[in-house]
């Protein structure tokens, strides 16, 4: 998958250079996981926008496709607008 013009924000290659993983969460069931960028780069182009990664994922808990992804900057806490279930 390559990036399209309307997908803004950091790309997987940007996160790989910074050693920053990707946080993914399911809007249906609240399941969440932090994904290493290296594993995503083995399946996706480095130019892929982090927000576009969600379209390629499925929840391993409920099998849902309502996934959101953001860079997981350690120490910043919960991503704005999203609360990890159980936290």
C-alpha positions, 0 to 999 in steps of 0.5 A: 500500500502506498500513501495517498495525498490526503493521508497526512502525518508521520509515515512508517519510515519516520517511526522506524528512524525514531524507533517508535512503535504504532499503537492500535486499538479496536473501536468496537471492543477496546482491545489494544496493542502496541505494534513494532514498526519492523513487523509492519514494514515487513508487510507495508511500504515505509511511505505508508501513513501511520493512520492508513495502517489501520485499514490493513489490520483486524482486531485479534480479539473480536475480529473487527475492522474498526481499528485506529492507529497512532504513533506510540510515543512512550511517556506521553500517556494515552493518545488524545481522545482515546482511553485504553479500556481498563485503564 
